[in-house]
């Protein structure tokens, strides 16, 4: 094995969370290694809100589509269009988007390493922690390389190997398995796909598309993402996606690729090992329940991990690592709890899915939902609207409102 390479920080995983963290550490003057597997593309719808674009300085050239309407589709095929007034939701292709973030980290001073994380070495009294990775030489032969770091950021996705090896409670995370297919955009003369709108996301709340989540069709400029997810291991995601393509009139579109991956739906109870390891992004479980939105929360998690990590590197106090989760839950724990309750209740039967789409017709619901999504906070400036929504929800829950 070659001699160990030493860094202040090793970031395992070059997705949005890991790349943001690596960039922050490098800008602060620390030596950073950013490890990512070759050719990895995360299965993802690719939606990013204006808050992300602003906070993380995302250039307009990365936006392959600008969504100005969301269509909710009930089991009865009832459709509710929710316009995005005075704004848009950006769509990105994860291959290009993630590479942009990795390159930005490298420009800040992070060293990119292509390889696969293997294992952490047992912790000792040293301020350094060793880990082993698998790389390939110029001839394509695999070899093992040892790295040493004062801090390790695990940003290696759902079912994180760093988390499994280092962080207590990592096995308590909940996940939904998602599958999607990337299709060529339908031709203008495709009569079957006459309802396709490149500026609209379609969301299907139908039990045969997903018994406990939803199906989607998200435009991506010259292509589109169509897929579904479920926690039911016996449910056929590929079969449901084929059904969804037929319903959307997209079954004749060219298939470019297909991908699947687990998506976490609940923040882990701990994000650090109390010593030298801290989690971020999907590895920490920060994907919003009900919506499955993860890019913004991943990048925020990477930023918070860097803030906590910088305090740790400065003070040597491992308690500093707890600050990342504490800060995240303070600002977003409530909305995650609400979305989790929403998913468990409204997605549980066809009747409730029908009622949920019906509620989405309400202007107060639409406005407050998009305020929360676009700005990433619960908007409190309209207390009477909140009260009206509560009363309407109760009417549906008690059966007094018609679906």
C-alpha positions as CSV (number, residue, x, y, z in Angstrom):
1,X,0.0,0.0,0.0
2,X,1.4,3.5,-0.9
3,X,2.3,5.8,2.0
4,X,-0.7,7.5,3.6
5,X,-1.9,10.9,2.3
6,X,-2.6,13.4,5.1
7,X,-5.2,16.2,5.1
8,X,-7.0,18.3,7.6
9,X,-10.3,17.1,6.2
10,X,-11.4,14.1,4.0
11,X,-14.8,14.5,2.5
12,X,-16.3,11.1,1.4
13,X,-18.8,11.7,-1.4
14,X,-18.8,14.4,-4.1
15,X,-22.5,15.2,-4.3
16,X,-23.9,18.6,-3.4
17,X,-23.4,18.1,0.4
18,X,-19.8,16.9,0.1
19,X,-18.8,19.5,-2.5
20,X,-20.2,22.4,-0.5
21,X,-18.4,21.2,2.6
22,X,-15.1,20.7,0.8
23,X,-15.4,24.2,-0.8
24,X,-16.0,25.8,2.6
25,X,-13.1,24.0,4.3
26,X,-10.7,24.9,1.4
27,X,-11.7,28.5,1.4
28,X,-10.9,28.6,5.1
29,X,-7.4,27.5,4.3
30,X,-7.5,23.8,5.3
31,X,-6.1,21.0,3.3
32,X,-9.1,19.0,1.9
33,X,-9.5,15.8,0.0
34,X,-12.8,15.3,-1.9
35,X,-13.4,11.6,-2.7
36,X,-16.0,10.5,-5.2
37,X,-16.6,7.5,-7.4
38,X,-16.0,7.7,-11.1
39,X,-19.1,8.1,-13.3
40,X,-21.6,8.4,-10.5
41,X,-24.9,10.2,-11.3
42,X,-27.4,10.4,-8.5
43,X,-31.0,9.5,-9.5
44,X,-32.9,12.7,-8.9
45,X,-35.8,14.8,-10.2
46,X,-33.4,17.7,-10.2
47,X,-35.6,20.5,-8.8
48,X,-33.9,23.4,-7.0
49,X,-35.8,26.4,-5.4
50,X,-34.9,30.0,-5.7
51,X,-33.5,30.0,-2.2
52,X,-30.8,27.5,-3.2
53,X,-30.0,29.4,-6.4
54,X,-29.5,32.6,-4.3
55,X,-27.7,31.1,-1.3
56,X,-25.3,29.0,-3.3
57,X,-24.7,31.3,-6.3
58,X,-25.9,28.9,-9.0
59,X,-25.4,30.2,-12.5
60,X,-28.4,30.4,-14.8
61,X,-26.6,28.3,-17.4
62,X,-27.0,25.2,-15.2
63,X,-30.8,25.5,-15.3
64,X,-32.1,23.2,-18.1
65,X,-35.7,24.2,-17.4
66,X,-37.7,26.7,-15.4
67,X,-40.9,25.3,-14.0
68,X,-43.8,27.7,-13.6
69,X,-46.6,25.3,-12.7
70,X,-47.1,22.1,-10.8
71,X,-50.0,19.7,-11.7
72,X,-51.4,17.4,-9.0
73,X,-53.2,14.3,-10.3
74,X,-55.6,12.4,-8.1
75,X,-56.7,8.7,-8.3
76,X,-59.8,9.8,-10.2
77,X,-57.5,11.6,-12.7
78,X,-58.8,14.9,-11.4
79,X,-56.1,17.5,-12.1
80,X,-55.2,20.6,-10.0
81,X,-52.8,23.1,-11.5
82,X,-50.8,25.2,-9.1
83,X,-49.1,28.2,-10.8
84,X,-45.9,29.5,-9.5
85,X,-46.6,33.2,-9.5
86,X,-43.8,35.7,-10.0
87,X,-41.1,33.0,-10.0
88,X,-40.0,29.5,-11.0
89,X,-38.4,26.3,-9.8
90,X,-35.2,25.5,-11.5
91,X,-34.4,22.1,-13.0
92,X,-30.8,20.8,-13.2
93,X,-29.2,17.7,-14.6
94,X,-27.4,16.1,-11.7
95,X,-24.4,15.0,-13.8
96,X,-23.5,18.6,-14.9
97,X,-24.7,20.2,-11.6
98,X,-22.7,17.9,-9.3
99,X,-19.6,18.3,-11.5
100,X,-19.9,22.0,-11.4
101,X,-19.9,21.9,-7.6
102,X,-17.0,19.5,-7.4
103,X,-15.0,21.8,-9.8
104,X,-15.8,24.8,-7.7
105,X,-14.5,23.0,-4.6
106,X,-11.3,22.2,-6.5
107,X,-10.9,25.8,-7.6
108,X,-11.1,26.8,-4.0
109,X,-8.2,24.4,-3.2
110,X,-9.8,21.0,-2.5
111,X,-7.9,18.0,-3.9
112,X,-10.2,15.7,-5.9
113,X,-9.6,12.0,-5.5
114,X,-11.4,9.4,-7.7
115,X,-12.1,6.2,-5.8
116,X,-14.3,4.3,-3.5
117,X,-14.4,4.4,0.3
118,X,-13.6,1.0,1.9
119,X,-13.4,1.4,5.6
120,X,-12.4,3.5,8.6
121,X,-9.6,2.4,10.8
122,X,-10.4,2.1,14.5
123,X,-10.1,5.3,16.4
124,X,-7.3,5.7,18.9
125,X,-5.9,8.5,21.1
126,X,-4.3,10.2,18.1
127,X,-5.8,13.4,16.7
128,X,-5.7,11.7,13.3
129,X,-8.2,9.1,11.9
130,X,-7.2,6.8,9.0
131,X,-9.4,5.5,6.3
132,X,-8.8,3.2,3.4
133,X,-10.0,3.8,-0.2
134,X,-9.9,1.9,-3.4
135,X,-8.4,3.5,-6.5
136,X,-7.2,2.5,-10.0
137,X,-3.8,3.3,-11.5
138,X,-3.2,4.4,-15.1
139,X,-3.4,0.8,-16.3
140,X,-6.8,0.2,-14.7
141,X,-5.4,-1.9,-11.9
142,X,-7.0,-1.5,-8.5
143,X,-4.9,-0.6,-5.4
144,X,-5.6,0.5,-1.9
145,X,-4.7,3.9,-0.6
146,X,-4.7,5.0,3.0
147,X,-5.7,8.6,3.9
148,X,-5.3,10.4,7.3
149,X,-7.4,13.3,8.5
150,X,-8.2,15.3,11.6
151,X,-11.8,15.3,10.4
152,X,-13.9,13.0,8.1
153,X,-17.1,14.2,6.6
154,X,-19.4,11.4,5.5
155,X,-21.4,12.6,2.6
156,X,-21.7,9.3,0.8
157,X,-25.5,9.2,0.4
158,X,-28.3,7.1,1.9
159,X,-27.1,3.9,3.5
160,X,-23.8,5.7,4.0
161,X,-20.9,3.3,4.7
162,X,-19.2,6.0,6.8
163,X,-22.3,6.3,8.9
164,X,-22.7,2.6,9.3
165,X,-19.1,2.2,10.4
166,X,-18.8,5.2,12.7
167,X,-22.1,6.8,13.9
168,X,-24.4,5.2,16.5
169,X,-28.0,5.0,15.3
170,X,-27.2,5.1,11.6
171,X,-29.3,1.9,11.1
172,X,-32.4,3.7,12.3
173,X,-33.0,5.8,9.2
174,X,-36.1,5.4,7.1
175,X,-35.8,5.3,3.3
176,X,-38.0,5.2,0.3
177,X,-36.5,3.5,-2.8
178,X,-36.9,5.7,-5.9
179,X,-36.6,4.7,-9.6
180,X,-36.8,6.9,-12.6
181,X,-36.1,6.8,-16.4
182,X,-34.6,9.6,-18.4
183,X,-36.5,10.0,-21.7
184,X,-35.9,12.1,-24.7
185,X,-38.4,15.0,-24.8
186,X,-41.5,14.1,-26.9
187,X,-41.5,15.5,-30.4
188,X,-43.9,18.4,-31.0
189,X,-46.0,16.2,-33.4
190,X,-46.4,13.4,-30.8
191,X,-50.2,13.3,-30.5
192,X,-50.1,10.9,-27.5
193,X,-48.1,13.4,-25.5
194,X,-50.1,16.4,-26.5
195,X,-50.5,17.4,-22.8
196,X,-46.8,17.5,-22.2
197,X,-45.7,21.0,-21.0
198,X,-41.9,21.7,-20.7
199,X,-42.7,24.3,-18.0
200,X,-44.8,22.1,-15.8
201,X,-44.1,19.3,-13.3
202,X,-46.7,16.6,-13.0
203,X,-47.1,14.8,-9.7
204,X,-49.3,11.6,-9.6
205,X,-51.0,10.7,-6.3
206,X,-52.3,7.3,-7.4
207,X,-52.0,4.0,-5.5
208,X,-51.1,1.9,-8.5
209,X,-48.3,4.4,-9.3
210,X,-47.1,4.4,-5.6
211,X,-48.9,3.0,-2.6
212,X,-47.1,5.4,-0.1
213,X,-45.3,8.1,-2.1
214,X,-46.0,9.6,-5.5
215,X,-45.0,9.4,-9.2
216,X,-43.6,12.3,-11.2
217,X,-42.8,13.7,-14.5
218,X,-40.2,16.5,-14.4
219,X,-39.1,18.3,-17.6
220,X,-35.4,18.7,-18.2
221,X,-35.1,20.7,-21.3
222,X,-34.4,18.2,-24.1
223,X,-35.2,15.3,-21.9
224,X,-37.4,14.5,-18.9
225,X,-37.4,12.4,-15.7
226,X,-40.3,10.1,-15.0
227,X,-40.5,7.7,-12.1
228,X,-41.9,6.8,-8.7
229,X,-40.9,5.6,-5.3
230,X,-42.1,3.4,-2.4
231,X,-41.1,2.0,0.9
232,X,-43.0,-1.2,0.0
233,X,-40.2,-3.7,-1.1
234,X,-42.7,-5.9,-2.9
235,X,-44.0,-3.0,-5.1
236,X,-42.7,-3.0,-8.7
237,X,-41.3,0.5,-9.4
238,X,-40.4,-0.4,-13.0
239,X,-43.9,-1.7,-13.6
240,X,-45.4,1.5,-12.0
241,X,-43.1,3.7,-14.1
242,X,-44.2,1.9,-17.3
243,X,-47.8,2.5,-16.3
244,X,-47.0,6.1,-15.6
245,X,-45.4,6.5,-19.0
246,X,-48.6,5.2,-20.6
247,X,-50.8,7.5,-18.7
248,X,-48.6,10.5,-19.6
249,X,-48.5,9.5,-23.3
250,X,-44.7,9.1,-23.1
251,X,-44.3,5.3,-23.7
252,X,-42.9,5.9,-27.2
253,X,-40.2,8.4,-26.1
254,X,-36.6,7.3,-26.4
255,X,-35.1,5.8,-23.2
256,X,-31.8,7.4,-22.5
257,X,-31.0,5.7,-19.1
258,X,-32.6,4.3,-16.0
259,X,-31.5,4.6,-12.4
260,X,-32.6,3.7,-8.9
261,X,-31.5,4.6,-5.4
262,X,-32.7,4.7,-1.8
263,X,-33.8,8.2,-0.5
264,X,-33.8,8.9,3.2
265,X,-36.9,10.4,4.7
266,X,-35.9,11.1,8.3
267,X,-32.9,12.9,9.8
268,X,-30.7,10.4,11.8
269,X,-30.7,10.8,15.6
270,X,-27.0,11.5,15.5
271,X,-24.7,13.0,12.8
272,X,-21.4,12.6,14.5
273,X,-19.4,9.9,16.3
274,X,-18.3,12.2,19.2
275,X,-14.7,12.1,17.9
276,X,-13.7,12.9,14.3
277,X,-16.6,11.9,12.0
278,X,-19.5,14.1,10.9
279,X,-22.3,13.3,8.4
280,X,-24.0,15.6,5.8
281,X,-26.7,15.4,3.2
282,X,-28.4,12.1,2.4
283,X,-26.0,10.4,4.8
284,X,-27.5,12.4,7.6
285,X,-31.1,11.7,6.4
286,X,-32.0,15.2,5.3
287,X,-34.4,14.6,2.5
288,X,-37.9,16.2,3.1
289,X,-40.7,13.6,3.7
290,X,-43.7,13.8,1.4
291,X,-41.9,15.8,-1.3
292,X,-38.6,13.9,-1.5
293,X,-36.8,17.2,-2.0
294,X,-33.1,16.8,-1.1
295,X,-30.7,19.0,-3.1
296,X,-31.3,22.2,-1.0
297,X,-31.2,20.3,2.3
298,X,-28.0,18.5,1.2
299,X,-26.2,21.7,0.3
300,X,-27.4,23.3,3.5
301,X,-26.2,20.2,5.4
302,X,-22.8,20.5,3.8
303,X,-22.6,24.1,4.8
304,X,-23.6,23.4,8.4
305,X,-21.1,20.5,8.6
306,X,-18.3,22.8,7.5
307,X,-19.3,25.4,10.1
308,X,-19.3,22.8,12.8
309,X,-16.1,21.2,11.4
310,X,-14.2,24.5,11.4
311,X,-15.1,25.1,15.0
312,X,-13.8,21.5,15.8
313,X,-10.6,22.1,13.9
314,X,-10.0,25.4,15.7
315,X,-10.8,24.1,19.2
316,X,-10.3,20.4,19.1
317,X,-13.5,20.0,21.0
318,X,-15.6,17.2,19.5
319,X,-18.8,18.6,21.0
320,X,-18.5,21.2,18.2
321,X,-19.6,18.6,15.7
322,X,-23.1,18.4,17.3
323,X,-23.7,22.0,16.1
324,X,-24.5,20.9,12.6
325,X,-27.6,18.8,13.5
326,X,-28.7,21.2,16.2
327,X,-28.7,24.1,13.7
328,X,-30.5,22.1,11.0
329,X,-33.2,20.8,13.3
330,X,-33.8,24.3,14.9
331,X,-34.6,25.8,11.5
332,X,-36.1,22.8,9.7
333,X,-37.1,20.1,12.2
334,X,-40.7,21.4,12.4
335,X,-41.3,21.3,8.7
336,X,-39.8,17.9,8.5
337,X,-42.1,16.7,11.2
338,X,-45.2,18.2,9.5
339,X,-44.3,16.7,6.1
340,X,-43.7,13.3,7.7
341,X,-47.2,13.4,9.3
342,X,-48.6,14.6,5.9
343,X,-47.1,11.7,4.1
344,X,-48.2,9.1,6.6
345,X,-51.8,10.3,6.6
346,X,-52.6,11.7,3.1
347,X,-50.7,9.1,1.1
348,X,-52.2,6.1,2.9
349,X,-55.3,5.4,0.8
350,X,-57.0,6.4,-2.5
351,X,-59.7,8.2,-0.6
352,X,-57.2,10.3,1.2
353,X,-55.1,10.9,-1.9
354,X,-58.2,12.2,-3.6
355,X,-58.9,14.5,-0.6
356,X,-55.3,15.7,-0.6
357,X,-55.5,16.8,-4.3
358,X,-58.8,18.5,-3.6
359,X,-57.3,20.5,-0.8
360,X,-54.6,21.6,-3.2
361,X,-57.2,23.6,-5.1
362,X,-57.4,26.0,-2.2
363,X,-55.6,29.3,-2.8
364,X,-54.4,29.7,0.8
365,X,-52.9,26.2,0.6
366,X,-51.2,26.9,-2.7
367,X,-49.7,30.2,-1.5
368,X,-48.4,29.0,1.8
369,X,-47.0,25.8,0.3
370,X,-45.0,27.7,-2.3
371,X,-43.9,30.3,0.3
372,X,-42.5,27.5,2.4
373,X,-41.0,25.7,-0.6
374,X,-39.4,28.7,-2.3
375,X,-38.1,30.4,0.9
376,X,-37.5,27.3,3.0
377,X,-39.3,28.5,6.1
378,X,-42.8,28.3,7.6
379,X,-44.3,31.7,6.7
380,X,-46.0,33.3,9.7
381,X,-47.2,36.6,8.3
382,X,-50.7,35.3,7.4
383,X,-52.3,33.9,10.6
384,X,-55.8,33.9,9.3
385,X,-54.8,31.9,6.2
386,X,-53.2,29.3,8.6
387,X,-56.4,29.2,10.5
388,X,-58.5,28.7,7.4
389,X,-56.2,25.9,6.2
390,X,-56.5,24.2,9.6
391,X,-60.3,24.3,9.5
392,X,-60.4,23.0,5.9
393,X,-58.0,20.1,6.9
394,X,-60.2,19.2,9.8
395,X,-63.3,19.2,7.5
396,X,-61.6,16.7,5.2
397,X,-60.3,14.6,8.1
398,X,-63.8,14.4,9.6
399,X,-65.5,13.7,6.3
400,X,-67.5,17.0,6.2
401,X,-65.8,18.1,2.9
402,X,-66.5,16.5,-0.5
403,X,-63.5,15.0,-2.3
